[in-house]
Amino acid sequence: MNENLKQSSMIHPKYEGNKIAYWSNDFIRYSTALKPLDEFEINFFIYLCYKAKENLNLQTGKGWDDIIKIDMQKLLEGFTYKKSWSKYNADEKNELYNKLKKLRKKDFEIRTDKYKTIVNDSSNALVYEYQLFSYITYVHYVPETWTMEVQLDKRTQEFLCTFEKGGFTPVMFKNILALKSKYAKILYVYFRSYRDGAGMKGSSYTIEHLRKLLGVEEKYEKWGDFKRYILLPAIQEINEKTDIFIFGRRDKIVEMLKGKKVKDISEKECTKIMLNSMCETSTKGKSIYKLTFQVEKKAKDLDAVIFGGKKANAS
């Protein structure tokens, strides 16, 4: 990839960083829609979702699949790229267009589990329904005016722009841009779906489920490698750079802190403790088979975030 299309280390975008996409919680937690995408594609797809939301008429439900006109100069500023669009040569501009062509060819699947009575069978069996969607359906590049026109699939509105109470997650664009790693971006959206106003602030999921979510079913098969190369760096990024903080059981954290406070340890050591406090072993042995996590709003005082104002040596 051209060096100029890489993100810089800037965290706060200049352009529309506070804008929000509203995704269905079920879509976030149970689909694998983000796993085929690279870092740029994840950024761009979420960007398109909130732009399409701005086109939407909430009374008529129309507008989601209207053409989205993008000012490329402002887009690259928003993505914190190092070079202005006006200074890109023709090959560099075509590279970005080719990335959108690549995204246009990709698709994702939604599987719905439903209980139905099968014909000639009185039992109520679990069956699956599958739907295949495109991320984008249309791309028009106009180099003379520095604009790109893009269109989303109308059918994706149901789960990429929902305001159903307790059933959606607001995904703020600047938090996605703050994360460099693809896995951190995917896990941020996933964990953020458990930080809602309905009282749910955590859950448990198997390691197998998380591998599938991230698209690493056949990579890092050993738990130690999956932990070292995927989970630790992703969780450290999320806890340091976004609006949420992820941790596990408080009693485990107290035990691993050994009398210290979170503010007294390094960020790397803190991440290890937080991840280890989420790990649950199987009843048959010592292997890690699931993570049990909690998600709280990020604050300067992490001890208060984790322990809710209680002393760190409390159980």
C-alpha positions as MATLAB code, in Angstrom:
seq = 'MNENLKQSSMIHPKYEGNKIAYWSNDFIRYSTALKPLDEFEINFFIYLCYKAKENLNLQTGKGWDDIIKIDMQKLLEGFTYKKSWSKYNADEKNELYNKLKKLRKKDFEIRTDKYKTIVNDSSNALVYEYQLFSYITYVHYVPETWTMEVQLDKRTQEFLCTFEKGGFTPVMFKNILALKSKYAKILYVYFRSYRDGAGMKGSSYTIEHLRKLLGVEEKYEKWGDFKRYILLPAIQEINEKTDIFIFGRRDKIVEMLKGKKVKDISEKECTKIMLNSMCETSTKGKSIYKLTFQVEKKAKDLDAVIFGGKKANAS';
ca = [
       0.000    0.000    0.000;
       1.240    3.504   -0.808;
       2.845    5.174    2.189;
       0.639    8.238    1.793;
      -2.518    6.197    2.352;
      -1.413    5.050    5.789;
      -2.875    6.726    8.865;
      -0.718    9.017   10.919;
      -0.526    8.849   14.700;
      -3.131   11.606   15.098;
      -6.112   10.679   17.221;
      -8.533   13.587   16.799;
      -9.760   13.916   13.191;
     -10.358   17.348   11.719;
     -13.462   16.332    9.816;
     -16.726   15.017   11.267;
     -15.030   12.934   13.933;
     -17.927   13.237   16.375;
     -20.461   11.852   13.919;
     -22.054    8.546   14.887;
     -23.314    5.409   13.160;
     -26.066    3.381   14.855;
     -25.651   -0.363   14.417;
     -27.865   -3.187   15.616;
     -26.422   -5.023   18.615;
     -27.265   -8.390   17.088;
     -25.431   -7.399   13.908;
     -22.349   -6.428   15.921;
     -22.319   -9.446   18.229;
     -23.284  -12.289   15.941;
     -22.331  -11.373   12.370;
     -18.819  -11.588   10.972;
     -19.306   -8.673    8.583;
     -16.145   -6.812    9.561;
     -13.687   -9.690    9.407;
     -13.074   -9.591    5.600;
     -12.223   -5.870    5.755;
      -8.859   -4.207    6.277;
      -8.275   -1.129    8.441;
      -9.097    1.386    5.699;
     -12.232   -0.487    4.647;
     -13.555   -0.612    8.223;
     -12.987    3.138    8.591;
     -14.639    3.887    5.272;
     -17.616    1.583    5.818;
     -18.458    3.128    9.194;
     -17.967    6.578    7.671;
     -20.487    5.710    4.941;
     -22.982    4.439    7.501;
     -23.153    7.714    9.359;
     -23.218    9.692    6.100;
     -26.144    7.561    4.912;
     -27.846    8.117    8.269;
     -27.676   11.874    7.626;
     -29.535   11.327    4.327;
     -32.256    9.319    6.039;
     -35.721   10.784    6.549;
     -36.876    9.255    9.835;
     -40.543    9.857    9.046;
     -40.588    8.198    5.617;
     -37.696    5.780    6.159;
     -36.235    6.834    2.793;
     -32.806    8.149    1.945;
     -30.467    5.421    3.201;
     -29.519    4.357   -0.327;
     -29.269    7.889   -1.738;
     -25.968    8.738   -3.419;
     -23.359    9.868   -0.874;
     -21.149   12.602   -2.327;
     -17.725   12.705   -0.708;
     -15.285   15.599   -0.809;
     -11.993   13.700   -1.043;
      -9.990   16.577    0.388;
     -12.098   16.588    3.547;
     -12.256   12.796    3.686;
      -8.483   12.404    3.846;
      -8.244   15.157    6.431;
     -10.831   13.280    8.460;
      -8.920   10.043    8.088;
      -5.799   11.927    9.264;
      -3.736   11.054    6.196;
      -0.412   12.805    5.884;
      -0.807   14.320    2.421;
      -3.488   16.588    0.964;
      -5.649   15.162   -1.842;
      -4.590   18.049   -4.091;
      -0.998   16.812   -3.904;
      -1.783   13.231   -4.923;
      -0.673   12.244   -8.398;
      -2.944   10.294  -10.766;
      -1.562    6.899   -9.719;
      -2.079    7.630   -6.038;
      -5.645    8.778   -6.636;
      -6.371    5.669   -8.664;
      -5.025    3.536   -5.832;
      -7.733    4.837   -3.534;
     -10.350    4.275   -6.224;
      -9.083    0.702   -6.653;
      -9.496    0.117   -2.934;
     -13.159    1.102   -3.249;
     -13.543   -1.190   -6.254;
     -12.159   -3.982   -4.096;
     -14.681   -3.179   -1.349;
     -17.460   -3.115   -3.950;
     -16.711   -6.765   -4.801;
     -16.840   -7.958   -1.196;
     -19.976   -9.184    0.564;
     -21.056  -10.435    3.971;
     -23.581  -12.944    5.258;
     -26.216  -12.625    7.966;
     -27.486  -15.834    9.507;
     -30.773  -15.788   11.398;
     -31.656  -18.586   13.818;
     -35.364  -19.391   13.919;
     -37.509  -22.107   15.451;
     -39.970  -23.498   12.950;
     -42.254  -26.496   12.693;
     -40.875  -28.653    9.910;
     -43.354  -30.116    7.406;
     -44.395  -33.679    8.315;
     -42.706  -33.257   11.677;
     -44.442  -32.060   14.816;
     -41.166  -30.976   16.478;
     -40.139  -27.314   16.695;
     -36.659  -27.443   15.188;
     -33.947  -24.785   14.964;
     -33.324  -23.829   11.348;
     -31.185  -21.159    9.747;
     -31.939  -18.462    7.224;
     -29.120  -16.807    5.269;
     -28.910  -13.418    3.590;
     -26.021  -12.087    1.499;
     -25.326   -8.340    1.338;
     -22.890   -5.993   -0.384;
     -20.996   -3.376    1.611;
     -21.460   -0.834   -1.172;
     -23.401   -1.107   -4.413;
     -22.085    1.796   -6.489;
     -18.897    3.881   -6.864;
     -18.415    6.893   -9.145;
     -15.062    8.675   -9.095;
     -14.875   12.248  -10.498;
     -11.215   13.350  -10.330;
     -11.885   16.787  -11.850;
     -14.040   17.827   -8.905;
     -12.202   15.793   -6.244;
     -15.384   13.912   -5.432;
     -16.424   10.307   -4.983;
     -20.036    9.139   -5.176;
     -20.925    5.978   -3.266;
     -24.179    4.134   -2.555;
     -25.145    1.645    0.178;
     -27.502   -1.320   -0.161;
     -31.044   -0.310    0.869;
     -31.566   -3.653    2.612;
     -28.731   -3.017    5.081;
     -30.621   -0.118    6.664;
     -32.428   -2.560    8.958;
     -29.288   -3.346   10.964;
     -26.848   -0.537   10.041;
     -29.174    2.280   11.040;
     -31.496    1.348   13.877;
     -32.770    3.322   16.849;
     -34.641    0.517   18.588;
     -34.374    1.065   22.339;
     -31.807   -1.231   23.935;
     -31.017   -2.801   20.584;
     -28.414   -0.544   19.017;
     -24.914    0.761   19.622;
     -23.726    4.287   18.786;
     -20.357    3.932   17.051;
     -18.510    7.255   17.172;
     -16.270    7.708   14.156;
     -13.356    9.290   16.049;
     -12.997    6.234   18.292;
     -12.640    3.994   15.240;
     -10.038    6.317   13.725;
      -8.057    6.355   16.966;
      -7.383    2.622   16.599;
      -4.743    1.428   14.139;
      -5.249   -2.333   14.358;
      -8.030   -4.053   12.426;
      -8.624   -6.363   15.392;
      -8.841   -3.429   17.805;
     -11.451   -1.771   15.579;
     -13.593   -4.928   15.426;
     -13.298   -5.655   19.150;
     -14.024   -2.032   20.050;
     -17.363   -2.138   18.220;
     -18.078   -5.537   19.793;
     -17.275   -4.483   23.380;
     -18.931   -1.079   22.905;
     -22.235   -2.865   22.219;
     -22.244   -3.943   25.882;
     -21.894   -0.417   27.229;
     -25.509    0.675   26.976;
     -28.074    2.512   29.042;
     -30.162   -0.546   29.816;
     -27.904   -1.813   32.594;
     -26.052   -4.443   30.553;
     -22.345   -3.784   30.820;
     -20.777   -7.132   30.082;
     -21.158  -10.741   29.032;
     -19.284  -13.984   28.317;
     -18.219  -15.398   24.975;
     -16.164  -18.401   23.984;
     -12.709  -18.036   22.484;
     -14.057  -19.868   19.436;
     -16.715  -17.175   18.965;
     -14.130  -14.382   19.212;
     -11.830  -16.127   16.713;
     -14.695  -16.315   14.233;
     -15.660  -12.699   14.837;
     -12.098  -11.590   14.038;
     -11.578  -13.992   11.143;
      -8.643  -15.836   12.718;
     -10.163  -19.311   12.997;
      -7.090  -20.866   11.378;
      -4.477  -18.478   12.817;
      -2.874  -18.381   16.234;
      -4.423  -21.706   17.186;
      -2.557  -21.810   20.504;
      -4.181  -19.728   23.231;
      -0.840  -18.118   24.108;
      -0.369  -16.860   20.541;
      -3.961  -15.631   20.225;
      -3.583  -13.789   23.510;
      -0.163  -12.309   22.685;
      -0.684  -11.243   19.072;
      -4.407  -10.422   18.949;
      -6.091   -9.801   22.293;
      -3.389   -8.024   24.310;
      -2.482   -5.349   21.727;
      -6.135   -4.820   20.742;
      -7.396   -4.438   24.306;
      -4.484   -2.152   25.208;
      -5.347    0.109   22.267;
      -9.045    0.156   23.161;
      -8.465    0.883   26.851;
      -5.935    3.623   26.094;
      -7.524    5.415   23.123;
     -11.319    5.105   23.217;
     -14.287    5.983   25.416;
     -14.590    2.560   27.083;
     -12.525    0.429   29.486;
     -12.671   -3.382   29.398;
     -11.885   -5.640   32.356;
     -12.966   -8.871   34.031;
     -13.678  -10.105   37.551;
     -12.833   -7.600   40.264;
     -11.676  -10.242   42.742;
      -9.128  -11.511   40.215;
      -7.884   -7.972   39.586;
      -7.409   -7.379   43.334;
      -5.428  -10.618   43.610;
      -3.164   -9.776   40.655;
      -2.599   -6.168   41.748;
      -1.043   -7.453   45.008;
      -1.913   -4.342   46.981;
      -1.110   -1.876   44.207;
      -3.503    0.478   42.477;
      -4.098    0.485   38.733;
      -2.612    3.985   38.474;
       0.686    2.648   39.880;
       1.350    0.073   37.138;
       2.342    0.405   33.476;
      -0.214    0.336   30.669;
       1.222   -2.956   29.419;
       1.004   -4.587   32.850;
      -2.491   -3.160   33.301;
      -3.637   -4.741   30.032;
      -2.266   -8.144   31.048;
      -4.110   -7.998   34.361;
      -7.372   -6.883   32.757;
      -7.242   -9.667   30.150;
      -6.243  -12.332   32.683;
      -9.131  -11.249   34.895;
     -11.522  -12.073   32.016;
     -10.209  -15.588   31.369;
     -12.358  -18.575   32.349;
     -11.064  -22.159   32.305;
     -13.043  -25.206   31.298;
     -14.298  -27.662   33.904;
     -12.325  -30.455   32.250;
      -8.926  -28.843   32.489;
      -6.883  -25.669   32.649;
      -7.428  -24.477   29.087;
      -9.025  -21.065   28.555;
     -12.342  -21.447   26.779;
     -14.155  -18.136   27.262;
     -13.808  -14.508   28.317;
     -16.138  -12.952   30.875;
     -15.867   -9.196   30.589;
     -17.279   -5.921   31.835;
     -17.347   -2.638   29.938;
     -17.418    0.744   31.633;
     -17.184    4.321   30.444;
     -13.563    5.461   30.356;
     -12.454    7.919   33.067;
      -9.151    9.326   34.272;
      -9.346    7.413   37.571;
      -9.240    3.781   36.415;
      -9.423    2.454   39.965;
     -12.774    4.215   40.324;
     -13.905    2.846   36.950;
     -13.115   -0.740   37.954;
     -14.018   -0.726   41.630;
     -16.764    1.883   41.611;
     -15.156    4.014   44.289;
     -14.367    1.045   46.529;
     -10.852    0.411   47.731;
      -8.772   -1.854   45.530;
      -8.226   -4.315   48.381;
     -11.953   -4.909   48.714;
     -13.436   -8.105   47.353;
];
